Amino acid sequence: MAFLQMQGTAKLQQVTQLLKSLEKDLQENNLSTADRVQILLQLRQHGTNPTNAEPIYSQNGINKLVRYGVEGETPDVRRAALRCVANALLLDPKMRQAFVDTGYGGKLAERLKTEDSEDEMVTSRILFYATYNTTLDFKDLVKSHALGDNVNYQLSRHARQFPKSGRKPLSQMDELALSDTLKLIYNISKLFPDLATKFSPSIPHILKIICRIDIPAKPLDGLIGGLLNTLSILDLEEKKGKIFESSPLFSDIRPKLQQANAVPLLYSLIAIHEVAPDGPRKYMESLLLPEDTDRSLPIGQSGTLSSKLLKLSTSHFANLKVTISELMFVLSGKDAEKLTRNIGYGFAAGFLAARGIDMPQSASEASAQDDPESARNPITGQRWAAEPQDSGPPMTMEEKEREAERLFVLFERAKANGLINVENPVTQALHEGRFEELPDDTDSD
């Protein structure tokens, strides 16, 4: 214990001395560039644990480090200082306001116009931390310090790193920088919705990167997830008719969904479909709605993407269920009849009931098309012709009566629960005179 205390005391003394050296340098300019870099790197190392590093985690310490980070004479000096600052903002949330109080937020936003990904990474990271519980005026950073323009520049710069000639991975530093800039865009757009349009010029660059980046084994992990998350919050409608006419986003890419990350992707698809022109809309519908091959089985039981989505819509992940159902509704033109025709009563009923939308009475009629081979079971969405045929002995009259009674009760229960709003077919048959009373001595066979 005594040894640890001695170590702690030594660390505190060294941190204090290093900061005093920087303070003197700011007054007298007595250190060489190499000395400044060395001192800042030592402070960064000490600052990885706030214990016995209190001089760093103070307003005075942050003031000095930010000043070197913005006004340092070389990139190495600025990067070393800003890494100390970023580390402090990560480990001690109180330092985020301390950074804002230095008054250098605007200068740092201007520094985001850079060709170096390491500079981009540390700058975006500090500004990202400052979105949490600080008084930093991001509207002023956009208006007076070109934050929006500089962020859009970084997205365009990264998009140029993905040529048409083939997919390639980004370097680790490029990926870290892009990831931090995407987080910055997302947080600003989320916290200050009026500023989201300032990042709209980045939308084509995000789409380009998504279409050209290497797809990892878990498609929604890492950078892909960040790109989609950012895309889901941006103002896609402002670019209606400009982005989507020839966007490669609508290529036949069918990644496996992971439940934790799928919701931003689904929200992005919903937003894109609603603002896209007819061509891309129809292409999305062909990719995501059940196909003809799905109709050989009850909807949701084949191995296609649409079936997998519908299976997930019955999972216990509440947000995922709602978003998939909303996507299917949007793909069906927000039309209840088209939705039930596309995915069947079984998948549509719960969603429509939750939205307070009556089940369409004409849905079953719409499924019974002129071509008997194309007619579908309105409940399961499967083609009638593809349903398994009963090869057993015919039902007796008593069995038919029991089955009719069971179906009548189930149908009435579904109506009482608000799942459907159509007349019970047994009642309808009675009204139409399609049932006849049989004499008591009728053979049950």
PALO-333219 format. One record per atom (N, C-alpha, C): z, y, x. Coordinates in steps of 0.2 Angstrom, whole numbers, plus 2048, in hexadecimal, padded with zeros to 3 digits. Layout:
N
ZYX ...
//
This chain:
445
8007FA804 800800800 800806804 80480680A 80580C80E 7FE80D812 7FB807813 7F4808817 7EF80B812 7EF80980C 7EA80C807 7EC814806 7F2815806 7F481D805 7F182180B 7F281D811 7EF821817 7E8822817 7E481C814 7DD81D813 7DB82380F 7DF823809 7DE828804 7DF82F807 7E483080A 7E683680D 7E0838812 7DE833816 7D983581B 7D2837818 7D1833812 7CA83580E 7CB83C80C 7D083E809 7D1844806 7D184A80B 7D4849811 7D384E816 7CC84E819 7C8849819 7C184981B 7BD84D816 7BE84B810 7BA84F80B 7BB85680B 7C285880B 7C485F80C 7C0862811 7C185F817 7BE86281D 7B686381D 7B385E81A 7AC85E819 7AA864815 7AD86580F 7AB86A80B 7AD87180E 7B2872812 7B4878816 7AE87981A 7AB87481E 7A6875822 7A087881E 79E876818 799878814 79A87F812 7A0881810 7A288880E 7A188D814 7A388B81A 7A288F820 79B890821 79788B820 79088B821 78C89081C 78F890816 78C894811 78D89B813 79289D816 7948A4818 7918A681F 7908A1824 78E8A282A 78889F82D 78589A829 77F89782A 77F894831 785890833 78688E839 78488783B 782883835 78087C836 77987B837 77787683A 77087483A 76E870834 76886F833 76586C82D 76886482D 768861833 76A85B834 77185A833 77585F835 77D85F834 77E85F82C 77A864829 77B864822 77A85E81E 77485B820 77385481C 77884F81E 77A84F824 78084A826 78684B822 788851821 78E85381D 78D851816 788853813 78785180C 78684A80B 78384680F 78383F80F 78A83C80F 78E83F813 79583C814 79983E80D 79884480B 79B846804 7998417FF 7928407FF 79083B7F9 7938347FA 794832800 79782B801 79F82C7FE 7A2831800 7A98317FE 7AA8327F6 7A58367F3 7A58377EC 7A38317E8 7A182C7EB 7A08267E6 7A68237E3 7AC8257E5 7B28247E2 7B682A7E2 7B882D7DC 7BB8347DB 7C28347DE 7C582E7DF 7CC82E7E1 7CC8317E9 7D18357EA 7D18397F0 7CB83D7F2 7C783E7ED 7C18427EE 7C18497EA 7C784B7E8 7C88507E3 7C48577E5 7C48587EC 7C085F7ED 7B985F7EB 7B68587EB 7AF8587E8 7AF8597E0 7B48567DD 7B48567D6 7B885C7D4 7B68627D5 7B98687D4 7B386D7D3 7B58737CF 7B08787CE 7AD87B7D5 7B287C7DA 7B087E7E0 7AC87A7E4 7AD8737E4 7A986E7E7 7A286E7E4 7A286E7DD 79B86D7DA 7978747DB 79A8797DC 7978807DD 79387F7E4 79787D7E9 79487C7F0 78E8777F0 78F8717ED 78A86C7ED 78486E7E9 7858717E3 77F8737DF 77B8797E3 77E87D7E6 77B8837EA 7778807F0 77987B7F3 7758777F8 76F8737F5 7718717EF 76C86D7EB 7668717E9 7678777E8 76287B7E5 75F8807EB 7638827EF 7618877F4 7608847FB 76287E7FC 76187B803 75A87B806 75A87C80C 75487E80F 74F878810 75187280F 74C86C810 74D86880A 748863808 74985E803 74F85A805 75085880B 75685380C 75C85680B 75D85D80C 76486080B 764860803 75F862800 7608637F8 76185C7F5 75E8577F7 75F8517F4 76684E7F5 76884F7FC 76F84C7FD 7748507F9 7738567F8 77885A7F4 7788587ED 7728587EA 7718567E3 77384F7E1 77384A7E6 7758447E5 77D8447E4 7808487E8 7878497E8 78984B7E1 7858507DF 7878537D8 78584E7D2 78084B7D3 77E8467CE 7848407CD 78683E7D3 78B8397D3 79283C7D0 7938427D1 7998457CE 7998467C7 7938477C4 7928487BD 7928427BA 79083C7BD 7918367BA 7988337BA 79C8347BF 7A28317BF 7A88357BC 7A683C7BB 7AC8407B8 7A88457B3 7A88437AD 7A58477A8 7A784F7A8 7AD8507AA 7AF8577AB 7AA85B7AF 7A78587B4 7A385B7B9 79D85E7B6 79B85B7B0 79485D7AD 7958647AB 79A8667A8 79B86D7A7 79C8727AD 79F86F7B2 7A08727B8 7998747BB 79486F7BB 78E8707BD 78A8767B9 78B8767B3 78887B7AE 78B8827B0 7928827B2 7958887B4 79388B7BA 78F8877BE 78D88A7C5 78788F7C3 78488E7BD 77E8937BC 7788917BF 77788B7C2 7718897C5 76D8847C1 76E8837BA 76B87F7B6 7638817B5 7628877B5 75B88A7B4 7578887BB 75A88A7C0 7578897C7 7558817C8 75A87D7C5 7598767C6 7538747C2 7538767BC 74D8757B7 7468777BA 74687C7BE 74087E7C1 73E87A7C7 7438777CA 7428727D0 73F86B7CD 73F86A7C7 73C8647C4 7348647C5 73286A7C7 72A86A7C8 72A8687D0 7298617D1 72985E7D7 7248587D7 7228577DD 71D8517DE 72184B7E1 72884C7E2 72C8477E5 7308447E0 73083D7DF 73383A7DA 73B8397DB 73D83A7E2 74483A7E3 7478417E1 7438467E2 74684D7DF 74684D7D8 74184A7D5 7408497CD 7468457CB 7488407CE 74D83B7CB 75483F7CB 7568427D1 75C8457D1 75D84B7CD 75784F7CC 7588557C8 7588537C0 75484E7BE 75484C7B7 75B8497B6 75D8457BA 7648427B9 7698477B8 76A84C7BC 76F8517BB 76E8557B4 7688567B3 76785A7AC 7688557A6 76784F7A7 76884A7A2 7708497A1 7748497A6 77B8497A6 77E84F7A2 77A8557A3 77C85B7A1 77B85C799 777857796 77685778F 77C85578B 78185278F 78785078B 78D85578C 78F857786 79585B786 79586178B 79086578B 79086B78F 78D87178C 78D87778E 78B87D78B 78487E78E 78187A792 77A87C795 77587D78F 772883790 76D88578B 76688278C 76587C789 75E87978B 75887D788 75A881782 754885780 75288A785 75788D788 75589278D 75288F793 754888795 75188579A 749884799 748882792 741881790 73D888790 74088D78D 73D89478C 73C897793 741897797 74189C79D 7418987A4 7418927A4 74188E7AA 73C8887AA 7388887A5 7328837A5 73487C7A5 73A87B7A2 73C8747A2 73786F79F 735871799 73086D795 72A86C799 72787179C 7218717A0 72286C7A6 72886D7A9 7298697AF 72A8617AD 72D8607A8 72E8597A6 7278567A4 72385A7A0 71D85779E 7198567A5 71985A7AA 7168597B0 7188537B3 71E8517B3 72084B7B6 71D8457B3 71D8457AC 71A83F7A8 71383F7AA 70F8447AB 7088447AC 7078417B3 70C8437B8 70C8417BF 70C8397BF 7118377BB 7128307BB 70D82C7B8 70A82F7B3 70482C7AF 6FE82B7B4 6FD8307B9 6F882F7BE 6F98297C3 6FF8277C3 7018217C7 6FE81B7C4 6FB81B7BE 6F98157BB 6F18157BA 6ED8137BF 6E68147BE 6E380E7B9 6DD8107B7 6DA80B7B3 6D88047B6 6D88047BD 6D67FF7C0 6DA7F97C1 6E07F97BD 6E47F47BD 6EC7F67BD 6F07F17BA 6F77F37BA 6FA7F27C1 6FF7F67C2 7037F57C8 70A7F87C6 70F7F57CA 7167F87C9 7177FE7CC 71C8027CA 71E8087CD 7238077D3 72380B7D8 72880A7DD 72F80B7D9 7348087DD 73B8097DA 73D8107D8 73B8157DD 73D81C7DC 73981F7D7 73381D7D6 72F8207D1 73181E7CA 7338187CA 7368157C3 73D8187C2 7418197C7 74781C7C5 7468247C3 7428277C6 74082E7C4 73E82E7BD 73982A7BC 73682A7B5 73B8297B0 73F8247B1 7448227AC 7498277AB 74B82B7B0 7508307AF 74D8367AB 7468387AD 74383D7A9 74283B7A2 7418357A0 740832799 747833796 74C831799 753832796 75483A794 75283E799 753845798 74F847792 749845791 74584778B 748845785 74A83F785 74D83C77F 75384077D 758841782 75E844780 75D84B77D 75984F781 75785677E 754856777 74F851776 74C851770 75184F76A 75684A76C 75B848767 76084D766 76285176B 76785676A 76585C767 75E85E769 75B864767 754863764 75486175E 74E85F75B 74886475B 74A86A75B 74586F75B 74186F762 74486C767 74186C76E 73C86676F 73D86176A 73985B76B 73185D76C 72F862768 728863769 726865770 72A868773 72986A77A 72786577F 72885F77D 727859781 72185577E 71E857778 718854775 71285377A 71185777F 70C856784 70D850788 71384D788 71484778C 712841788 711841781 71083B77D 70A838780 70483B781 6FE837784 70083378B 70483778F 706834795 70A82E794 70F82E78F 71382878E 70F82278B 70A824787 70681F784 70281B78A 6FF82078E 6FB81D794 6FF818798 70581A79A 70981679E 70B81079B 70D810794 70E80A791 709805791 703807790 6FD803790 6FB800797 6FD80479C 6FB8027A3 7007FF7A8 7067FF7A5 70C7FD7AA 70C7F57A9 70F7F27AF 7107EB7AF 7157EA7A9 7147E57A5 7187E37A0 71D7DD7A3 7247DF7A3 7287DA7A6 7297D47A1 72D7CF7A4 72E7C97A0 7327CA799 7367CF799 73A7D2793 7377D9792 7327D978E 72E7DF78D 7317E578C 7377E5788 73A7EB786 7407ED78A 7417EA790 7467EC795 7437F179A 7487F479D 7467F97A2 7417FF7A0 73C8007A4 7388067A3 73580679C 73280179A 72E800794 73380278E 73980078E 73E802789 73F809789 74080C78F 74181478F 73B81878D 73581578E 72F81878C 72E818784 730812781 72F81277A 735816776 73B816779 740819777 73F821776 73C82377C 73A82A77C 73482C777 72F827776 72A828772 72C82876B 732825769 734824762 73782B760 73982F764 73C835762 73883B763 73283B766 72E840766 72A842760 727848760 72384A75A 71C84875A 71B842758 71483F758 70F842753 71284574E 70E848749 70A84E74B 70D852750 70A858752 703856755 702850758 6FC84E75B 6F884A757 6F984A750 6F584674C 6ED84774D 6EA84274E 6E284374E 6E0844755 6E584575A 6E3847761 6E5841766 6EA83E764 6ED839769 6EA832767 6E9831761 6E982A75F 6E282775D 6DD82C75D 6D682A75C 6D4824761 6D5825767 6D382176C 6D881E770 6DF81E76E 6E481C772 6E4814773 6E5812779 6E580B77B 6EC808778 6F080C775 6F7809773 6F580376E 6EF80476A 6EE7FF765 6EB7F9768 6EB7F776E 6E87F1771 6ED7EB76F 6EA7E5770 6ED7DF76D 6F37DD772 6F97E1772 6FE7DF776 7047DD771 7067D7772 70B7D476E 7117D2772 7157D6774 71B7D5778 7207D1773 7257CD776 72A7CA773 7307CF772 7327D076B 7377D476A 73E7D276C 7427D776F 7497D5770 74D7DA76C 7527D7768 7557DA763 7587E1765 75B7E176B 75F7E776D 75B7ED76E 7547EB770 7507F1772 74A7F276D 74A7EE768 7447EE764 7437F475F 7497F775D 7497FC758 74580275A 746805760 74280A762 73A809762 738803764 731801763 72F80175C 7337FE758 7317FE751 73080574E 73580974F 73581074D 72E81474F 72D812756 727815759 720813755 72080C753 71A80A74F 71A80D749 72080E745 72081173F 71D81873F 72081C744 71E823745 716823747 71481F74B 70D81F74D 70881D747 70A818743 70681773D 70581C738 70B820738 70B825733 70682B734 70582C73B 70183273D 6FA830740 6F982A741 6F3827744 6ED82873F 6E7829741 6E182873C 6E082173A 6DB821735 6DA81A732 6D9815736 6D481673B 6D3810740 6D980D743 6DD811747 6E380E74A 6E780B745 6E880E73F 6ED80C73A 6EA805738 6E4804736 6E27FD734 6E37F873A 6E27FA740 6E27F5745 6EA7F3746 6EE7F8745 6F57F6745 6F77F1740 6F47F373A 6F67EE734 6F37E7736 6ED7E7739 6EA7E073A 6EF7DC73F 6F27E0744 6F67DD749 6FD7DB746 7007DF742 7077DE740 7087DB739 7037DB735 7047D872E 7027D172E 7057CD72A 7037C672A 6FB7C572A 6F97C072E 6F27BF72E 6F07B9729 6E97B8729 6E77B2724 6EA7AC727 6EB7AB72D 6EE7A5730 6F57A472E 6F87A972D 6FF7A972B 7007A5724 6FB7A6720 6FB7A4719 6FB79C718 6FA79971E 6FA79171D 70178F71C 70679371E 70D79171D 710797719 716796717 71A79C714 71A7A1719 71A7A7717 71A7AD71C 7207AD720 7207AE726 7257AE72B 7277A772E 7227A272D 72479C730 71F79A736 71A79E736 71579D73C 7177A0742 71379F747 7157A274E 7127A9750 70F7AC74B 70C7B374C 7117B874D 70F7BE74F 7137C4750 7167C6749 7127C6744 7157C873E 71A7C473B 7197BD73C 71E7B873A 7247B973E 7247BA744 72A7BB748 72E7C2746 72A7C7744 72D7CD742 7317CC73B 72D7C8737 7317C7730 7377C2731 7367BE736 73C7B9737 7427BE739 7417C273E 7467C7740 7497CB73A 7457CD735 7477D1730 74C7CE72C 74D7C772D 7537C4729 7597C272E 7597C5734 75E7C4739 7647C8737 76A7C773A 7707CB739 7707D273C 76B7D4740 76A7DA743 7687DF73E 76D7E373B 76B7E7735 7667ED737 7667F073C 7617F573E 75A7F273F 75A7EC742 7547E9743 7517E773C 7557E4738 7527E2732 74F7E872E 7537ED72D 7507F372A 74A7F672D 74A7F6733 7447F9737 73E7F5736 73E7EE736 7397EA735 7367EB72E 73B7EB729 7387EB722 7357F2721 7387F7724 7357FE724 72E7FE727 72D7FB72C 7267FA730 7217F772B 7237F1728 71F7EE724 71D7F271D 7227F671B 7217FA715 71C800717 71C80271D 71880871F 711805720 7117FF724 70A7FC725 7077FA71E 70B7F9719 7087F8712 7067FE70E 706804711 70580A70E 70A80C70A 71080A70B 71680C707 71580A700 7128056FF 7108036F8 7137FC6F7 7187FC6F1 71C7F66F0 7177F06EF 7127F16EB 70D7EB6E9 70A7E96EF 7087ED6F4 7047EB6FA 7097E76FE 7107EA6FE 7157E6702 7167DF700 7177DE6FA 7187D86F7 7127D36F8 70C7D66F7 7067D26F9 7057D0700 7087D5704 7077D370C 70C7CE70E 7127CF70C 7187CB70F 71B7C670A 7197C7703 71D7C26FE 7237C56FB 7257C36F5 72B7C56F2 7317C46F6 7317BE6FA 7377BC6FD 7397C1703 7357C4706 7367C970C 7377D0709 7337D1703 7327D8701 7387DA6FC 73B7D56F9 7407D66F3 7467DA6F6 7497D86FB 74F7DB6FD 74E7E26FF 7487E4703 7477EA705 7467EF700 7417ED6FB 7407F16F5 7467F36F1 74A7EE6F0 7507EF6EC 7557F46F0 7557F36F6 75A7F86FA 7577FF6FA 7508006F9 74D8066F8 74D8096F1 74F8056ED 74F8076E6 7488066E3 7448026E5 73D8026E3 73C7FB6DF 7397FC6D9 7397F66D5 7337F16D7 7357EB6D7 7307E66D9 72A7E76D4 7247E76D7 71E7E86D3 71C7E26CE 71B7E46C8 7197DE6C3 7127DB6C5 70E7DF6C8 7077DD6C9 7067D96CF 70C7D86D3 70B7D56DA 7097CE6D9 70B7CA6D4 7097C36D4 7027C36D1 7007C86CD 6F97C86CB 6F47C96D1 6F77CE6D5 6F37D06DB 6F27CB6E0 6F67C66E0 6F67C06E5 6F17BB6E2 6F07BB6DC 6EB7B66D9 6E47B96D9 6E17B86DE 6DA7BB6DF 6D57B66DC 6CF7B96DC 6CA7B56D8 6C87AF6DC 6C97AF6E3 6C87A96E7 6CE7A46E7 6CE79E6E4 6D479A6E3 6D77996EA 6D27986EF 6D47976F6 6D879C6F9 6D87A26F7 6DB7A86F9 6E17AA6F5 6E27A76EF 6E87A96EB 6EE7A76EF 6F47AB6EE 6FA7AA6F2 7007A96ED 7057A56F0 70B7A56EC 70E7AC6ED 7107AF6E8 7137B66E9 71A7B66EC 71D7B16EC 7247B06EF 7247AF6F6 7207AA6F8 7207A96FF 71A7AC703 7157AE700 70F7B1703 70A7AB705 70C7A5704 7077A0707 70279F702 6FC79D704 6F679B6FF 6F87956FB 6F77966F5 6F87906F0 6F578A6F3 6EF78A6F5 6EB7856F7 6EE7816FE 6F2785701 6F5782708 6FC77F706 6FE780700 70577D6FF 7057766FF 70A772701 70A76B701 70A7686FA 7067636F9 7057606F2 70A75B6F1 70D75B6EB 7127566EA 70F74F6E9 71074A6ED 70D7446ED 71273F6EA 7177416E7 71C73C6E4 71A73B6DD 71E7376D9 71C7366D2 71D73C6CE 71A73C6C8 71A7426C4 7217436C1 7237496C0 72A74B6BD 72A7486B6 7307466B4 7317446AD 73274B6A9 73174A6A3 73275069E 73975369F 73E74F6A0 7457516A1 7467556A8 7427526AD 7437566B3 73F75C6B3 73A75D6AF 7367636AE 73A7686AB 73E7666A6 74276A6A2 74876D6A6 74B7686AA 75076B6AF 74E7706B4 74876E6B7 7457736BC 74377A6B9 7417796B2 73F7806AF 7467846AE 74B7806AC 7517846AA 7547876B1 7547836B6 7567856BD 75278C6BF 74C78B6BE 7487916C0 7497976BC 74A7966B5 74C79B6B1 75279F6B3 75879B6B5 75E79E6B7 75D7A26BD 75A79F6C2 7597A26C8 7557A96C7 7507A96C3 74C7AF6C2 7507B46BF 7547B26BA 7597B76B6 75E7BA6BB 7607B66C0 7657B86C4 7627BD6C9 75C7BC6CB 7597C06D0 7587C76CC 7567C76C6 7557CD6C2 75C7D16C1 7617CD6C0 7687D16BF 76A7D46C6 7687D16CC 76A7D46D2 7657D96D4 7607DB6D0 75B7E06D2 7567DE6D7 7557D86D9 7507D66DE 7497D66DB 7487D56D4 7427D56D1 7437D96CB 73D7DB6C8 73D7DF6C2 7377DD6BE 7367D66BD 7307D46B9 7337CF6B4 72F7CE6AF 7317C96A9 7317C26AC 7377BF6AA 7387B76AB 7317B46A9 72E7B06AD 7287AC6AA 7297A76A5 7307A46A5 7317A06A0 7327A3699 7357A9699 7357AD693 72F7AF691 72A7B1695 7247B4694 7207AE691 7217A8693 71D7A2691 71F7A1689 7267A1688 7287A1681 7257A667C 7257AC67F 7227B167A 71B7B0679 7177AD67E 7107AC67D 70E7A667A 7147A2678 71279B674 710796678 71179667F 70F791683 71478B684 71A78C680 71E786680 71E783679 71E77D678 71E77A671 724775671 72777566B 72D77166A 72B769669 72E76566D 72C75E66D 73175A668 72E755664 732751660 73774D664 73D74B661 742747665 740741668 73B73E665 739737667 73473766C 73273D66F 72D73E674 72F73A67A 72A73667D 72B732683 72D737689 73273668C 73473A692 72F73A697 72A735698 72573569D 71F73969B 
//
